Amino acid sequence: MAPVLAPPGPIDVCISLIWSMSFFVCVGVVIFSLFIRHWLSEYDHELRTGSTFDYVQRRQLRFSALNTWNVPTIIPILQLSMIGAVFLFLGGWSLKLFQFHTLPASFVSAASGLLLFVYTVMTILPLFFPTCPY
């Protein structure tokens, strides 16, 4: 007779959900990044052939198409999504570690908090200092 397994607790379900969301966001970012890379390589494909007038027409047509399809907006969204996935993973990792022992969980939580603080400061600095390169 097989042993009866206890159902997972609410924290286990929460951790699984957080890690699953982090994984799916990462996979989505990779897929969309491949599309963006392909679109940008098609933008440059045989662009400089022909006369100057033909070059300018092709370049403007392709540039307008990229803007029409909001490619310049998609790229920062992909970056923010990947950063969000990393913080989801770190949050789930901290929760999982708290189930085992508070010392490593506290260390990972503090490091994650420091990382989030540095990211937030680097995001806000250009608002106050226009010459900030971040």
C-alpha positions in Angstrom: 0.0 0.0 0.0 1.4 3.4 -1.0 1.9 6.1 1.6 -0.7 8.8 1.7 0.9 12.2 0.9 -0.3 15.3 2.7 -1.7 18.0 0.5 0.6 21.0 0.0 0.2 23.9 2.4 -0.9 27.4 1.3 2.7 28.6 1.4 3.8 25.8 -0.9 1.1 26.7 -3.4 2.1 30.3 -3.2 5.7 29.5 -3.9 4.8 27.2 -6.8 2.6 30.0 -8.2 5.3 32.6 -7.9 8.0 30.4 -9.5 5.6 29.4 -12.3 4.8 33.0 -13.0 8.5 33.9 -13.0 9.2 31.0 -15.4 6.4 31.9 -17.8 7.4 35.6 -17.8 11.0 34.6 -18.7 9.9 32.3 -21.5 7.5 35.0 -22.9 10.3 37.6 -22.8 12.6 35.2 -24.6 10.0 34.5 -27.3 9.2 38.1 -27.9 12.9 39.1 -27.8 13.5 36.6 -30.6 10.7 38.3 -32.6 12.1 41.7 -32.0 15.6 40.6 -33.0 14.2 39.2 -36.2 12.2 42.4 -36.9 15.3 44.5 -36.4 17.4 42.3 -38.6 14.8 42.5 -41.3 14.9 46.3 -40.9 18.6 46.3 -41.9 18.3 43.6 -44.6 19.4 44.9 -48.0 18.6 48.4 -46.8 21.6 50.1 -48.5 21.2 48.7 -52.0 20.1 50.8 -54.9 20.0 54.5 -55.3 20.0 57.0 -52.5 16.3 57.8 -53.2 15.4 54.1 -53.0 17.4 53.7 -49.8 15.6 56.7 -48.1 12.2 55.4 -49.2 12.9 51.8 -47.9 14.4 53.2 -44.6 11.4 55.4 -44.0 8.9 52.7 -44.8 10.6 50.2 -42.5 11.0 52.9 -39.8 7.4 53.8 -40.0 6.4 50.2 -39.8 8.4 49.6 -36.7 6.8 52.6 -35.1 3.3 51.6 -36.3 3.7 48.2 -34.6 5.0 49.9 -31.4 8.4 48.1 -31.4 10.1 50.9 -29.5 7.5 50.5 -26.8 7.8 46.7 -26.6 11.5 46.7 -25.9 11.3 48.5 -22.5 8.3 46.4 -21.6 10.4 43.2 -22.2 13.1 44.6 -20.0 10.7 45.4 -17.2 9.1 42.0 -17.5 12.4 40.3 -17.1 13.3 42.4 -14.1 9.9 41.6 -12.6 10.5 37.8 -13.2 13.8 38.0 -11.4 12.2 39.7 -8.4 9.3 37.1 -8.4 11.9 34.4 -8.4 13.8 36.0 -5.5 10.6 36.4 -3.5 9.6 32.8 -4.0 13.1 31.7 -3.1 13.0 33.8 0.2 9.6 32.2 1.0 10.9 28.7 0.4 14.0 29.3 2.5 11.9 30.6 5.4 10.3 27.1 5.5 13.7 25.6 6.3 15.6 28.1 8.4 15.4 31.8 9.1 19.1 32.6 8.8 19.6 31.8 5.1 16.1 33.1 4.4 17.0 36.4 6.1 20.3 36.7 4.1 18.5 36.0 0.8 15.7 38.5 1.7 18.2 41.2 2.7 20.2 40.7 -0.5 17.0 40.8 -2.6 15.9 43.9 -0.8 19.3 45.5 -1.4 19.1 44.6 -5.1 15.5 46.1 -5.3 16.7 49.2 -3.5 19.7 49.7 -5.9 17.4 49.0 -8.9 14.9 51.6 -7.6 17.6 54.2 -7.0 19.1 53.7 -10.4 15.7 54.1 -12.0 14.9 57.3 -10.1 18.3 59.0 -10.3 17.8 60.2 -13.9 14.6 62.1 -12.8 16.7 64.3 -10.6 20.0 64.4 -12.5 19.5 64.6 -16.2 23.1 63.8 -17.0 23.0 60.5 -15.0 23.9 57.7 -17.4 21.7 55.0 -15.8 
